[in-house]
Amino acid sequence: MENLIKALQIFLKYGNPEYPTCCEHDILMISSDIDPNKVSEEDKNTLKELGFFVSKENEGFASYRYGSA
């Protein structure tokens, strides 16, 4: 849980969408309102360590580490 909270705090620096997450088919997706192009390289590296990657499908961030069916 601690790593998820760290990731969410990073995402919060780049926006505060009303509906910040979506979980589908074992993948947690972060709102596309958080534009990966605006996230610093340092934060992207930290997010990668925390299990998040830039998803080409939803044009935002996603993780298989925190999702559920």
N, CA, C, O and CB atoms as a CASP TS submission, in Angstrom:
PFRMAT TS
TARGET T0000
AUTHOR 0000-0000-0000
METHOD Language model
MODEL 1
PARENT N/A
ATOM      1  N   MET     1       0.818  -1.193   0.000  1.00  0.00           N
ATOM      2  CA  MET     1       0.000   0.000   0.000  1.00  0.00           C
ATOM      3  C   MET     1       0.864   1.260   0.000  1.00  0.00           C
ATOM      4  O   MET     1       0.505   2.261  -0.619  1.00  0.00           O
ATOM      5  CB  MET     1      -0.931  -0.004   1.200  1.00  0.00           C
ATOM      6  N   GLU     2       1.991   1.208   0.688  1.00  0.00           N
ATOM      7  CA  GLU     2       2.861   2.380   0.779  1.00  0.00           C
ATOM      8  C   GLU     2       3.335   2.838  -0.604  1.00  0.00           C
ATOM      9  O   GLU     2       3.353   4.038  -0.881  1.00  0.00           O
ATOM     10  CB  GLU     2       4.067   2.072   1.670  1.00  0.00           C
ATOM     11  N   ASN     3       3.720   1.898  -1.474  1.00  0.00           N
ATOM     12  CA  ASN     3       4.191   2.259  -2.813  1.00  0.00           C
ATOM     13  C   ASN     3       3.079   2.857  -3.665  1.00  0.00           C
ATOM     14  O   ASN     3       3.325   3.773  -4.450  1.00  0.00           O
ATOM     15  CB  ASN     3       4.772   1.038  -3.512  1.00  0.00           C
ATOM     16  N   LEU     4       1.866   2.353  -3.519  1.00  0.00           N
ATOM     17  CA  LEU     4       0.732   2.921  -4.249  1.00  0.00           C
ATOM     18  C   LEU     4       0.478   4.353  -3.807  1.00  0.00           C
ATOM     19  O   LEU     4       0.223   5.227  -4.635  1.00  0.00           O
ATOM     20  CB  LEU     4      -0.531   2.070  -4.040  1.00  0.00           C
ATOM     21  N   ILE     5       0.548   4.591  -2.518  1.00  0.00           N
ATOM     22  CA  ILE     5       0.340   5.952  -2.006  1.00  0.00           C
ATOM     23  C   ILE     5       1.432   6.887  -2.519  1.00  0.00           C
ATOM     24  O   ILE     5       1.140   8.025  -2.886  1.00  0.00           O
ATOM     25  CB  ILE     5       0.317   5.957  -0.459  1.00  0.00           C
ATOM     26  N   LYS     6       2.687   6.427  -2.553  1.00  0.00           N
ATOM     27  CA  LYS     6       3.780   7.242  -3.102  1.00  0.00           C
ATOM     28  C   LYS     6       3.491   7.602  -4.553  1.00  0.00           C
ATOM     29  O   LYS     6       3.668   8.751  -4.959  1.00  0.00           O
ATOM     30  CB  LYS     6       5.130   6.494  -2.996  1.00  0.00           C
ATOM     31  N   ALA     7       3.048   6.625  -5.333  1.00  0.00           N
ATOM     32  CA  ALA     7       2.745   6.877  -6.745  1.00  0.00           C
ATOM     33  C   ALA     7       1.610   7.889  -6.877  1.00  0.00           C
ATOM     34  O   ALA     7       1.695   8.817  -7.682  1.00  0.00           O
ATOM     35  CB  ALA     7       2.373   5.562  -7.464  1.00  0.00           C
ATOM     36  N   LEU     8       0.565   7.716  -6.102  1.00  0.00           N
ATOM     37  CA  LEU     8      -0.570   8.638  -6.181  1.00  0.00           C
ATOM     38  C   LEU     8      -0.160  10.052  -5.801  1.00  0.00           C
ATOM     39  O   LEU     8      -0.674  11.016  -6.370  1.00  0.00           O
ATOM     40  CB  LEU     8      -1.704   8.164  -5.276  1.00  0.00           C
ATOM     41  N   GLN     9       0.753  10.193  -4.851  1.00  0.00           N
ATOM     42  CA  GLN     9       1.241  11.528  -4.484  1.00  0.00           C
ATOM     43  C   GLN     9       2.008  12.171  -5.638  1.00  0.00           C
ATOM     44  O   GLN     9       1.928  13.382  -5.841  1.00  0.00           O
ATOM     45  CB  GLN     9       2.138  11.447  -3.237  1.00  0.00           C
ATOM     46  N   ILE    10       2.739  11.372  -6.383  1.00  0.00           N
ATOM     47  CA  ILE    10       3.425  11.913  -7.568  1.00  0.00           C
ATOM     48  C   ILE    10       2.396  12.355  -8.596  1.00  0.00           C
ATOM     49  O   ILE    10       2.496  13.457  -9.135  1.00  0.00           O
ATOM     50  CB  ILE    10       4.388  10.860  -8.186  1.00  0.00           C
ATOM     51  N   PHE    11       1.405  11.507  -8.875  1.00  0.00           N
ATOM     52  CA  PHE    11       0.375  11.878  -9.850  1.00  0.00           C
ATOM     53  C   PHE    11      -0.355  13.155  -9.432  1.00  0.00           C
ATOM     54  O   PHE    11      -0.722  13.965 -10.284  1.00  0.00           O
ATOM     55  CB  PHE    11      -0.632  10.732 -10.021  1.00  0.00           C
ATOM     56  N   LEU    12      -0.564  13.338  -8.140  1.00  0.00           N
ATOM     57  CA  LEU    12      -1.274  14.515  -7.637  1.00  0.00           C
ATOM     58  C   LEU    12      -0.536  15.803  -7.986  1.00  0.00           C
ATOM     59  O   LEU    12      -1.170  16.847  -8.140  1.00  0.00           O
ATOM     60  CB  LEU    12      -1.459  14.415  -6.124  1.00  0.00           C
ATOM     61  N   LYS    13       0.772  15.754  -8.112  1.00  0.00           N
ATOM     62  CA  LYS    13       1.553  16.940  -8.503  1.00  0.00           C
ATOM     63  C   LYS    13       1.179  17.424  -9.897  1.00  0.00           C
ATOM     64  O   LYS    13       1.396  18.589 -10.229  1.00  0.00           O
ATOM     65  CB  LYS    13       3.051  16.634  -8.449  1.00  0.00           C
ATOM     66  N   TYR    14       0.616  16.532 -10.717  1.00  0.00           N
ATOM     67  CA  TYR    14       0.338  16.844 -12.116  1.00  0.00           C
ATOM     68  C   TYR    14      -1.151  16.987 -12.422  1.00  0.00           C
ATOM     69  O   TYR    14      -1.534  17.154 -13.579  1.00  0.00           O
ATOM     70  CB  TYR    14       0.923  15.779 -12.993  1.00  0.00           C
ATOM     71  N   GLY    15      -1.979  16.924 -11.401  1.00  0.00           N
ATOM     72  CA  GLY    15      -3.410  17.113 -11.594  1.00  0.00           C
ATOM     73  C   GLY    15      -4.203  16.429 -10.494  1.00  0.00           C
ATOM     74  O   GLY    15      -3.687  15.585  -9.762  1.00  0.00           O
ATOM     75  N   ASN    16      -5.445  16.807 -10.397  1.00  0.00           N
ATOM     76  CA  ASN    16      -6.327  16.262  -9.379  1.00  0.00           C
ATOM     77  C   ASN    16      -7.681  15.943 -10.016  1.00  0.00           C
ATOM     78  O   ASN    16      -8.682  16.582  -9.692  1.00  0.00           O
ATOM     79  CB  ASN    16      -6.488  17.255  -8.191  1.00  0.00           C
ATOM     80  N   PRO    17      -7.718  14.956 -10.925  1.00  0.00           N
ATOM     81  CA  PRO    17      -8.964  14.654 -11.636  1.00  0.00           C
ATOM     82  C   PRO    17     -10.047  14.136 -10.685  1.00  0.00           C
ATOM     83  O   PRO    17      -9.762  13.509  -9.665  1.00  0.00           O
ATOM     84  CB  PRO    17      -8.704  13.624 -12.741  1.00  0.00           C
ATOM     85  N   GLU    18     -11.279  14.417 -11.052  1.00  0.00           N
ATOM     86  CA  GLU    18     -12.421  13.982 -10.238  1.00  0.00           C
ATOM     87  C   GLU    18     -12.493  12.455 -10.157  1.00  0.00           C
ATOM     88  O   GLU    18     -12.827  11.901  -9.109  1.00  0.00           O
ATOM     89  CB  GLU    18     -13.733  14.542 -10.817  1.00  0.00           C
ATOM     90  N   TYR    19     -12.184  11.789 -11.250  1.00  0.00           N
ATOM     91  CA  TYR    19     -12.180  10.322 -11.296  1.00  0.00           C
ATOM     92  C   TYR    19     -10.761   9.888 -11.656  1.00  0.00           C
ATOM     93  O   TYR    19     -10.450   9.722 -12.835  1.00  0.00           O
ATOM     94  CB  TYR    19     -13.242   9.761 -12.339  1.00  0.00           C
ATOM     95  N   PRO    20      -9.891   9.702 -10.652  1.00  0.00           N
ATOM     96  CA  PRO    20      -8.462   9.517 -10.921  1.00  0.00           C
ATOM     97  C   PRO    20      -8.040   8.127 -11.401  1.00  0.00           C
ATOM     98  O   PRO    20      -6.978   7.988 -12.006  1.00  0.00           O
ATOM     99  CB  PRO    20      -7.713   9.829  -9.703  1.00  0.00           C
ATOM    100  N   THR    21      -8.843   7.109 -11.145  1.00  0.00           N
ATOM    101  CA  THR    21      -8.423   5.755 -11.493  1.00  0.00           C
ATOM    102  C   THR    21      -9.553   4.943 -12.108  1.00  0.00           C
ATOM    103  O   THR    21     -10.735   5.259 -11.972  1.00  0.00           O
ATOM    104  CB  THR    21      -7.894   5.045 -10.268  1.00  0.00           C
ATOM    105  N   CYS    22      -9.139   3.890 -12.785  1.00  0.00           N
ATOM    106  CA  CYS    22     -10.064   2.916 -13.350  1.00  0.00           C
ATOM    107  C   CYS    22      -9.346   1.575 -13.286  1.00  0.00           C
ATOM    108  O   CYS    22      -8.157   1.492 -13.596  1.00  0.00           O
ATOM    109  CB  CYS    22     -10.498   3.290 -14.836  1.00  0.00           C
ATOM    110  N   CYS    23     -10.049   0.538 -12.891  1.00  0.00           N
ATOM    111  CA  CYS    23      -9.435  -0.777 -12.808  1.00  0.00           C
ATOM    112  C   CYS    23     -10.222  -1.739 -13.686  1.00  0.00           C
ATOM    113  O   CYS    23     -11.440  -1.867 -13.559  1.00  0.00           O
ATOM    114  CB  CYS    23      -9.380  -1.279 -11.339  1.00  0.00           C
ATOM    115  N   GLU    24      -9.499  -2.416 -14.582  1.00  0.00           N
ATOM    116  CA  GLU    24     -10.159  -3.290 -15.548  1.00  0.00           C
ATOM    117  C   GLU    24      -9.174  -4.359 -16.003  1.00  0.00           C
ATOM    118  O   GLU    24      -8.035  -4.046 -16.350  1.00  0.00           O
ATOM    119  CB  GLU    24     -10.696  -2.478 -16.764  1.00  0.00           C
ATOM    120  N   HIS    25      -9.597  -5.603 -16.003  1.00  0.00           N
ATOM    121  CA  HIS    25      -8.768  -6.712 -16.499  1.00  0.00           C
ATOM    122  C   HIS    25      -7.376  -6.719 -15.872  1.00  0.00           C
ATOM    123  O   HIS    25      -6.365  -6.781 -16.572  1.00  0.00           O
ATOM    124  CB  HIS    25      -8.641  -6.632 -18.015  1.00  0.00           C
ATOM    125  N   ASP    26      -7.340  -6.657 -14.550  1.00  0.00           N
ATOM    126  CA  ASP    26      -6.086  -6.727 -13.790  1.00  0.00           C
ATOM    127  C   ASP    26      -5.122  -5.580 -14.040  1.00  0.00           C
ATOM    128  O   ASP    26      -3.916  -5.734 -13.843  1.00  0.00           O
ATOM    129  CB  ASP    26      -5.397  -7.998 -14.101  1.00  0.00           C
ATOM    130  N   ILE    27      -5.625  -4.448 -14.464  1.00  0.00           N
ATOM    131  CA  ILE    27      -4.756  -3.286 -14.676  1.00  0.00           C
ATOM    132  C   ILE    27      -5.400  -2.041 -14.052  1.00  0.00           C
ATOM    133  O   ILE    27      -6.575  -1.748 -14.275  1.00  0.00           O
ATOM    134  CB  ILE    27      -4.490  -3.062 -16.200  1.00  0.00           C
ATOM    135  N   LEU    28      -4.604  -1.330 -13.275  1.00  0.00           N
ATOM    136  CA  LEU    28      -5.038  -0.070 -12.681  1.00  0.00           C
ATOM    137  C   LEU    28      -4.593   1.035 -13.620  1.00  0.00           C
ATOM    138  O   LEU    28      -3.404   1.164 -13.910  1.00  0.00           O
ATOM    139  CB  LEU    28      -4.453   0.132 -11.229  1.00  0.00           C
ATOM    140  N   MET    29      -5.525   1.822 -14.090  1.00  0.00           N
ATOM    141  CA  MET    29      -5.215   2.922 -15.008  1.00  0.00           C
ATOM    142  C   MET    29      -5.439   4.256 -14.304  1.00  0.00           C
ATOM    143  O   MET    29      -6.416   4.435 -13.577  1.00  0.00           O
ATOM    144  CB  MET    29      -6.083   2.834 -16.296  1.00  0.00           C
ATOM    145  N   ILE    30      -4.531   5.169 -14.528  1.00  0.00           N
ATOM    146  CA  ILE    30      -4.627   6.521 -13.986  1.00  0.00           C
ATOM    147  C   ILE    30      -5.259   7.403 -15.058  1.00  0.00           C
ATOM    148  O   ILE    30      -4.978   7.255 -16.247  1.00  0.00           O
ATOM    149  CB  ILE    30      -3.218   7.071 -13.547  1.00  0.00           C
ATOM    150  N   SER    31      -6.101   8.305 -14.624  1.00  0.00           N
ATOM    151  CA  SER    31      -6.818   9.193 -15.547  1.00  0.00           C
ATOM    152  C   SER    31      -5.905   9.781 -16.607  1.00  0.00           C
ATOM    153  O   SER    31      -4.791  10.213 -16.311  1.00  0.00           O
ATOM    154  CB  SER    31      -7.487  10.313 -14.779  1.00  0.00           C
ATOM    155  N   SER    32      -6.381   9.796 -17.832  1.00  0.00           N
ATOM    156  CA  SER    32      -5.601  10.391 -18.922  1.00  0.00           C
ATOM    157  C   SER    32      -5.476  11.904 -18.752  1.00  0.00           C
ATOM    158  O   SER    32      -4.781  12.556 -19.531  1.00  0.00           O
ATOM    159  CB  SER    32      -6.245  10.067 -20.277  1.00  0.00           C
ATOM    160  N   ASP    33      -6.146  12.474 -17.736  1.00  0.00           N
ATOM    161  CA  ASP    33      -5.957  13.891 -17.420  1.00  0.00           C
ATOM    162  C   ASP    33      -4.537  14.152 -16.917  1.00  0.00           C
ATOM    163  O   ASP    33      -4.055  15.284 -16.963  1.00  0.00           O
ATOM    164  CB  ASP    33      -6.984  14.350 -16.369  1.00  0.00           C
ATOM    165  N   ILE    34      -3.865  13.088 -16.432  1.00  0.00           N
ATOM    166  CA  ILE    34      -2.466  13.200 -16.033  1.00  0.00           C
ATOM    167  C   ILE    34      -1.635  12.906 -17.282  1.00  0.00           C
ATOM    168  O   ILE    34      -1.422  11.746 -17.637  1.00  0.00           O
ATOM    169  CB  ILE    34      -2.108  12.212 -14.836  1.00  0.00           C
ATOM    170  N   ASP    35      -1.178  13.944 -17.928  1.00  0.00           N
ATOM    171  CA  ASP    35      -0.466  13.836 -19.209  1.00  0.00           C
ATOM    172  C   ASP    35       0.970  13.367 -18.990  1.00  0.00           C
ATOM    173  O   ASP    35       1.759  14.082 -18.372  1.00  0.00           O
ATOM    174  CB  ASP    35      -0.475  15.192 -19.951  1.00  0.00           C
ATOM    175  N   PRO    36       1.324  12.179 -19.485  1.00  0.00           N
ATOM    176  CA  PRO    36       2.695  11.674 -19.306  1.00  0.00           C
ATOM    177  C   PRO    36       3.769  12.618 -19.859  1.00  0.00           C
ATOM    178  O   PRO    36       4.901  12.610 -19.376  1.00  0.00           O
ATOM    179  CB  PRO    36       2.829  10.324 -19.975  1.00  0.00           C
ATOM    180  N   ASN    37       3.428  13.424 -20.857  1.00  0.00           N
ATOM    181  CA  ASN    37       4.392  14.363 -21.435  1.00  0.00           C
ATOM    182  C   ASN    37       4.754  15.488 -20.470  1.00  0.00           C
ATOM    183  O   ASN    37       5.788  16.136 -20.632  1.00  0.00           O
ATOM    184  CB  ASN    37       3.838  14.952 -22.719  1.00  0.00           C
ATOM    185  N   LYS    38       3.909  15.721 -19.469  1.00  0.00           N
ATOM    186  CA  LYS    38       4.160  16.787 -18.495  1.00  0.00           C
ATOM    187  C   LYS    38       4.836  16.272 -17.230  1.00  0.00           C
ATOM    188  O   LYS    38       5.247  17.066 -16.383  1.00  0.00           O
ATOM    189  CB  LYS    38       2.859  17.473 -18.130  1.00  0.00           C
ATOM    190  N   VAL    39       4.956  14.957 -17.092  1.00  0.00           N
ATOM    191  CA  VAL    39       5.579  14.360 -15.917  1.00  0.00           C
ATOM    192  C   VAL    39       7.095  14.360 -16.115  1.00  0.00           C
ATOM    193  O   VAL    39       7.591  13.948 -17.164  1.00  0.00           O
ATOM    194  CB  VAL    39       5.043  12.910 -15.670  1.00  0.00           C
ATOM    195  N   SER    40       7.815  14.819 -15.115  1.00  0.00           N
ATOM    196  CA  SER    40       9.277  14.899 -15.223  1.00  0.00           C
ATOM    197  C   SER    40       9.888  13.510 -15.381  1.00  0.00           C
ATOM    198  O   SER    40       9.298  12.510 -14.974  1.00  0.00           O
ATOM    199  CB  SER    40       9.873  15.599 -13.986  1.00  0.00           C
ATOM    200  N   GLU    41      11.069  13.464 -15.973  1.00  0.00           N
ATOM    201  CA  GLU    41      11.772  12.186 -16.156  1.00  0.00           C
ATOM    202  C   GLU    41      12.079  11.543 -14.807  1.00  0.00           C
ATOM    203  O   GLU    41      11.997  10.323 -14.661  1.00  0.00           O
ATOM    204  CB  GLU    41      13.079  12.393 -16.954  1.00  0.00           C
ATOM    205  N   GLU    42      12.428  12.358 -13.835  1.00  0.00           N
ATOM    206  CA  GLU    42      12.708  11.836 -12.488  1.00  0.00           C
ATOM    207  C   GLU    42      11.461  11.152 -11.918  1.00  0.00           C
ATOM    208  O   GLU    42      11.544  10.057 -11.361  1.00  0.00           O
ATOM    209  CB  GLU    42      13.178  12.982 -11.540  1.00  0.00           C
ATOM    210  N   ASP    43      10.312  11.808 -12.063  1.00  0.00           N
ATOM    211  CA  ASP    43       9.073  11.211 -11.554  1.00  0.00           C
ATOM    212  C   ASP    43       8.689   9.971 -12.359  1.00  0.00           C
ATOM    213  O   ASP    43       8.190   8.999 -11.793  1.00  0.00           O
ATOM    214  CB  ASP    43       7.928  12.238 -11.592  1.00  0.00           C
ATOM    215  N   LYS    44       8.916   9.996 -13.665  1.00  0.00           N
ATOM    216  CA  LYS    44       8.629   8.802 -14.483  1.00  0.00           C
ATOM    217  C   LYS    44       9.477   7.621 -14.027  1.00  0.00           C
ATOM    218  O   LYS    44       8.989   6.492 -13.959  1.00  0.00           O
ATOM    219  CB  LYS    44       8.887   9.089 -15.982  1.00  0.00           C
ATOM    220  N   ASN    45      10.748   7.878 -13.715  1.00  0.00           N
ATOM    221  CA  ASN    45      11.618   6.810 -13.239  1.00  0.00           C
ATOM    222  C   ASN    45      11.143   6.262 -11.902  1.00  0.00           C
ATOM    223  O   ASN    45      11.155   5.050 -11.684  1.00  0.00           O
ATOM    224  CB  ASN    45      13.050   7.310 -13.118  1.00  0.00           C
ATOM    225  N   THR    46      10.725   7.145 -11.010  1.00  0.00           N
ATOM    226  CA  THR    46      10.203   6.702  -9.719  1.00  0.00           C
ATOM    227  C   THR    46       8.925   5.905  -9.912  1.00  0.00           C
ATOM    228  O   THR    46       8.734   4.869  -9.275  1.00  0.00           O
ATOM    229  CB  THR    46       9.948   7.901  -8.794  1.00  0.00           C
ATOM    230  N   LEU    47       8.049   6.382 -10.788  1.00  0.00           N
ATOM    231  CA  LEU    47       6.799   5.663 -11.055  1.00  0.00           C
ATOM    232  C   LEU    47       7.081   4.284 -11.642  1.00  0.00           C
ATOM    233  O   LEU    47       6.382   3.318 -11.336  1.00  0.00           O
ATOM    234  CB  LEU    47       5.906   6.471 -12.012  1.00  0.00           C
ATOM    235  N   LYS    48       8.094   4.198 -12.475  1.00  0.00           N
ATOM    236  CA  LYS    48       8.473   2.898 -13.036  1.00  0.00           C
ATOM    237  C   LYS    48       8.905   1.949 -11.926  1.00  0.00           C
ATOM    238  O   LYS    48       8.515   0.781 -11.921  1.00  0.00           O
ATOM    239  CB  LYS    48       9.606   3.059 -14.073  1.00  0.00           C
ATOM    240  N   GLU    49       9.703   2.438 -10.992  1.00  0.00           N
ATOM    241  CA  GLU    49      10.121   1.633  -9.843  1.00  0.00           C
ATOM    242  C   GLU    49       8.915   1.199  -9.001  1.00  0.00           C
ATOM    243  O   GLU    49       8.933   0.136  -8.381  1.00  0.00           O
ATOM    244  CB  GLU    49      11.116   2.423  -8.973  1.00  0.00           C
ATOM    245  N   LEU    50       7.885   2.022  -8.987  1.00  0.00           N
ATOM    246  CA  LEU    50       6.679   1.737  -8.211  1.00  0.00           C
ATOM    247  C   LEU    50       5.674   0.889  -8.989  1.00  0.00           C
ATOM    248  O   LEU    50       4.603   0.566  -8.475  1.00  0.00           O
ATOM    249  CB  LEU    50       6.024   3.033  -7.778  1.00  0.00           C
ATOM    250  N   GLY    51       6.017   0.528 -10.226  1.00  0.00           N
ATOM    251  CA  GLY    51       5.187  -0.391 -10.999  1.00  0.00           C
ATOM    252  C   GLY    51       4.300   0.237 -12.053  1.00  0.00           C
ATOM    253  O   GLY    51       3.449  -0.451 -12.616  1.00  0.00           O
ATOM    254  N   PHE    52       4.467   1.524 -12.342  1.00  0.00           N
ATOM    255  CA  PHE    52       3.634   2.190 -13.343  1.00  0.00           C
ATOM    256  C   PHE    52       4.392   2.388 -14.647  1.00  0.00           C
ATOM    257  O   PHE    52       5.611   2.561 -14.645  1.00  0.00           O
ATOM    258  CB  PHE    52       3.141   3.538 -12.817  1.00  0.00           C
ATOM    259  N   PHE    53       3.676   2.361 -15.744  1.00  0.00           N
ATOM    260  CA  PHE    53       4.242   2.586 -17.068  1.00  0.00           C
ATOM    261  C   PHE    53       3.262   3.427 -17.871  1.00  0.00           C
ATOM    262  O   PHE    53       2.087   3.534 -17.521  1.00  0.00           O
ATOM    263  CB  PHE    53       4.551   1.239 -17.792  1.00  0.00           C
ATOM    264  N   VAL    54       3.760   4.027 -18.959  1.00  0.00           N
ATOM    265  CA  VAL    54       2.891   4.802 -19.843  1.00  0.00           C
ATOM    266  C   VAL    54       2.167   3.817 -20.750  1.00  0.00           C
ATOM    267  O   VAL    54       2.793   3.042 -21.473  1.00  0.00           O
ATOM    268  CB  VAL    54       3.707   5.861 -20.681  1.00  0.00           C
ATOM    269  N   SER    55       0.850   3.857 -20.703  1.00  0.00           N
ATOM    270  CA  SER    55       0.013   2.952 -21.488  1.00  0.00           C
ATOM    271  C   SER    55      -0.347   3.600 -22.815  1.00  0.00           C
ATOM    272  O   SER    55      -0.867   4.715 -22.848  1.00  0.00           O
ATOM    273  CB  SER    55      -1.263   2.571 -20.710  1.00  0.00           C
ATOM    274  N   LYS    56      -0.075   2.911 -23.890  1.00  0.00           N
ATOM    275  CA  LYS    56      -0.442   3.422 -25.216  1.00  0.00           C
ATOM    276  C   LYS    56      -1.943   3.321 -25.442  1.00  0.00           C
ATOM    277  O   LYS    56      -2.504   4.066 -26.246  1.00  0.00           O
ATOM    278  CB  LYS    56       0.307   2.654 -26.316  1.00  0.00           C
ATOM    279  N   GLU    57      -2.594   2.405 -24.738  1.00  0.00           N
ATOM    280  CA  GLU    57      -4.035   2.197 -24.916  1.00  0.00           C
ATOM    281  C   GLU    57      -4.858   3.356 -24.380  1.00  0.00           C
ATOM    282  O   GLU    57      -5.773   3.833 -25.052  1.00  0.00           O
ATOM    283  CB  GLU    57      -4.464   0.917 -24.233  1.00  0.00           C
ATOM    284  N   ASN    58      -4.535   3.816 -23.161  1.00  0.00           N
ATOM    285  CA  ASN    58      -5.349   4.884 -22.583  1.00  0.00           C
ATOM    286  C   ASN    58      -4.615   6.219 -22.542  1.00  0.00           C
ATOM    287  O   ASN    58      -5.123   7.194 -21.989  1.00  0.00           O
ATOM    288  CB  ASN    58      -5.783   4.502 -21.186  1.00  0.00           C
ATOM    289  N   GLU    59      -3.402   6.264 -23.137  1.00  0.00           N
ATOM    290  CA  GLU    59      -2.613   7.487 -23.216  1.00  0.00           C
ATOM    291  C   GLU    59      -2.345   8.099 -21.842  1.00  0.00           C
ATOM    292  O   GLU    59      -2.261   9.318 -21.695  1.00  0.00           O
ATOM    293  CB  GLU    59      -3.316   8.494 -24.094  1.00  0.00           C
ATOM    294  N   GLY    60      -2.217   7.243 -20.856  1.00  0.00           N
ATOM    295  CA  GLY    60      -1.904   7.669 -19.497  1.00  0.00           C
ATOM    296  C   GLY    60      -1.038   6.613 -18.841  1.00  0.00           C
ATOM    297  O   GLY    60      -0.389   5.816 -19.518  1.00  0.00           O
ATOM    298  N   PHE    61      -1.034   6.614 -17.538  1.00  0.00           N
ATOM    299  CA  PHE    61      -0.249   5.640 -16.795  1.00  0.00           C
ATOM    300  C   PHE    61      -1.093   4.460 -16.381  1.00  0.00           C
ATOM    301  O   PHE    61      -2.308   4.572 -16.213  1.00  0.00           O
ATOM    302  CB  PHE    61       0.378   6.279 -15.579  1.00  0.00           C
ATOM    303  N   ALA    62      -0.424   3.301 -16.213  1.00  0.00           N
ATOM    304  CA  ALA    62      -1.118   2.090 -15.813  1.00  0.00           C
ATOM    305  C   ALA    62      -0.164   1.199 -15.026  1.00  0.00           C
ATOM    306  O   ALA    62       1.052   1.387 -15.061  1.00  0.00           O
ATOM    307  CB  ALA    62      -1.681   1.344 -17.046  1.00  0.00           C
ATOM    308  N   SER    63      -0.731   0.227 -14.317  1.00  0.00           N
ATOM    309  CA  SER    63       0.082  -0.722 -13.555  1.00  0.00           C
ATOM    310  C   SER    63      -0.652  -2.046 -13.429  1.00  0.00           C
ATOM    311  O   SER    63      -1.855  -2.084 -13.174  1.00  0.00           O
ATOM    312  CB  SER    63       0.421  -0.159 -12.157  1.00  0.00           C
ATOM    313  N   TYR    64       0.086  -3.126 -13.610  1.00  0.00           N
ATOM    314  CA  TYR    64      -0.456  -4.457 -13.354  1.00  0.00           C
ATOM    315  C   TYR    64      -0.263  -4.858 -11.903  1.00  0.00           C
ATOM    316  O   TYR    64      -0.841  -5.846 -11.451  1.00  0.00           O
ATOM    317  CB  TYR    64       0.197  -5.482 -14.268  1.00  0.00           C
ATOM    318  N   ARG    65       0.540  -4.105 -11.171  1.00  0.00           N
ATOM    319  CA  ARG    65       0.858  -4.433  -9.779  1.00  0.00           C
ATOM    320  C   ARG    65      -0.325  -4.201  -8.847  1.00  0.00           C
ATOM    321  O   ARG    65      -0.476  -4.913  -7.855  1.00  0.00           O
ATOM    322  CB  ARG    65       2.044  -3.613  -9.310  1.00  0.00           C
ATOM    323  N   TYR    66      -1.163  -3.217  -9.150  1.00  0.00           N
ATOM    324  CA  TYR    66      -2.214  -2.819  -8.212  1.00  0.00           C
ATOM    325  C   TYR    66      -3.625  -3.110  -8.726  1.00  0.00           C
ATOM    326  O   TYR    66      -4.598  -2.803  -8.038  1.00  0.00           O
ATOM    327  CB  TYR    66      -2.087  -1.350  -7.906  1.00  0.00           C
ATOM    328  N   GLY    67      -3.754  -3.679  -9.887  1.00  0.00           N
ATOM    329  CA  GLY    67      -5.067  -3.928 -10.476  1.00  0.00           C
ATOM    330  C   GLY    67      -5.715  -5.200  -9.938  1.00  0.00           C
ATOM    331  O   GLY    67      -5.070  -6.015  -9.278  1.00  0.00           O
ATOM    332  N   SER    68      -6.971  -5.346 -10.227  1.00  0.00           N
ATOM    333  CA  SER    68      -7.701  -6.554  -9.837  1.00  0.00           C
ATOM    334  C   SER    68      -8.751  -6.865 -10.892  1.00  0.00           C
ATOM    335  O   SER    68      -9.141  -5.994 -11.670  1.00  0.00           O
ATOM    336  CB  SER    68      -8.363  -6.385  -8.437  1.00  0.00           C
ATOM    337  N   ALA    69      -9.200  -8.102 -10.913  1.00  0.00           N
ATOM    338  CA  ALA    69     -10.188  -8.522 -11.899  1.00  0.00           C
ATOM    339  C   ALA    69     -11.561  -8.026 -11.555  1.00  0.00           C
ATOM    340  O   ALA    69     -12.515  -8.293 -12.287  1.00  0.00           O
ATOM    341  CB  ALA    69     -10.206 -10.015 -12.024  1.00  0.00           C
TER
END
